[in-house]
Amino acid sequence: MTNPIIKIVNVTTGEEIERQMNSKELKTYEAEQLIRQNLAAEQTAKEEARSAAEAKLIELGLTTEDLKALLG
């Protein structure tokens, strides 16, 4: 398997170099990807929990206006 390509740009000269990531860069990249996935999963879980809570409150008879006043 080949490593992902990294692009390095020298802003002073405009020189661009594309090469495969070295092992350290690849480990950092993979760790950052894992963090992004975890953050996205946490955000999705929060949104689903909020939607479920709102649905339960509506089932109890609260109106949309009541929910806005409660949840902002």
JOPE-V411481 format. One record per helix or strand of 2 or more residues. SS is the DSSP state (H for helix, E for strand). FROM is the first residue (numbers start at 1). TO is the last residue. If there is no record, write none. Layout:
SS_FROM_TO / SS_FROM_TO
//
This chain:
E_5_9 / E_16_20 / H_23_59 / H_64_71
//
